[in-house]
Every structure is written in C-alpha cells, then in structure tokens.
Amino acid sequence: MSKTQRRYIRMSDLQEVYGISRSTAYRAVQAGKLKIRKFGGSSLLKIEELDAMIEGEAEAAEV
C-alpha cells in the first residue's frame, strides 16, 4: 500500500464514496462488523475493514 493511499474514511463521506448511509454504518458498528476510531472531532472507519464487510456481504448474497 502506498503512503498516499487513504486508510480511513470519515463517516460523513460514506454516502458519497460507498453509497452507504451513516445509519447503516452505525448499525454495522452495533453488530460488531465495524469499529469507529475517533480523531479530533471526526469519526473514522478503516477502509480495509469496510471493504472486508462489503465483500463478506456480497459473498453471502451469492450463496
């Protein structure tokens, strides 16, 4: 992974980048699928975890 590649995404950017609403992300956090990290006043999600959750749900839907 290059140093210029983003590792985290703000909760407020989820809709624009992934098409996932904040409420859906918070439900995933409550279910233990994602973990919120705080940095200053921002709530951040690790992109790697978000991608893994999306991939896992896509694979489950294919079965």
C-alpha positions as CSV (number, residue, x, y, z in Angstrom):
1,M,0.0,0.0,0.0
2,S,1.4,3.4,-0.9
3,K,1.7,6.1,1.6
4,T,-0.6,8.3,-0.4
5,Q,-3.5,5.8,-0.3
6,R,-6.1,6.6,2.3
7,R,-6.5,4.2,5.2
8,Y,-9.6,5.7,6.8
9,I,-12.8,7.4,5.7
10,R,-14.9,9.8,7.6
11,M,-18.4,8.7,8.5
12,S,-19.7,11.8,6.7
13,D,-18.0,10.7,3.4
14,L,-19.5,7.2,3.3
15,Q,-22.6,8.1,1.3
16,E,-20.6,9.9,-1.4
17,V,-17.8,7.3,-1.7
18,Y,-19.5,4.0,-0.9
19,G,-23.2,4.7,-1.2
20,I,-23.7,3.6,2.4
21,S,-25.7,5.8,4.8
22,R,-24.3,6.8,8.2
23,S,-27.2,4.9,9.9
24,T,-26.3,1.7,8.0
25,A,-22.6,2.2,9.1
26,Y,-23.7,2.7,12.8
27,R,-25.8,-0.5,12.6
28,A,-22.7,-2.3,11.4
29,V,-20.8,-0.9,14.3
30,Q,-23.5,-2.0,16.7
31,A,-23.4,-5.5,15.2
32,G,-19.6,-5.6,15.7
33,K,-18.8,-5.6,11.9
34,L,-17.0,-2.3,12.0
35,K,-15.1,-0.2,14.6
36,I,-15.2,3.6,14.8
37,R,-12.0,5.4,15.5
38,K,-12.0,9.0,16.7
39,F,-9.5,11.5,15.6
40,G,-10.2,15.0,16.8
41,G,-13.8,15.6,16.2
42,S,-14.1,13.1,13.3
43,S,-15.5,9.6,13.4
44,L,-13.4,7.4,11.1
45,L,-13.8,3.9,9.7
46,K,-10.9,1.8,8.5
47,I,-11.3,1.4,4.7
48,E,-9.8,-2.2,4.9
49,E,-12.5,-3.2,7.4
50,L,-15.3,-1.5,5.4
51,D,-14.2,-3.3,2.2
52,A,-14.0,-6.6,4.0
53,M,-17.5,-6.2,5.4
54,I,-18.9,-5.3,1.9
55,E,-17.1,-8.3,0.3
56,G,-18.4,-10.6,3.1
57,E,-22.0,-9.5,2.5
58,A,-21.6,-9.8,-1.3
59,E,-20.3,-13.4,-0.9
60,A,-23.1,-14.3,1.5
61,A,-25.7,-12.9,-1.0
62,E,-24.2,-15.1,-3.8
63,V,-24.6,-18.3,-1.8
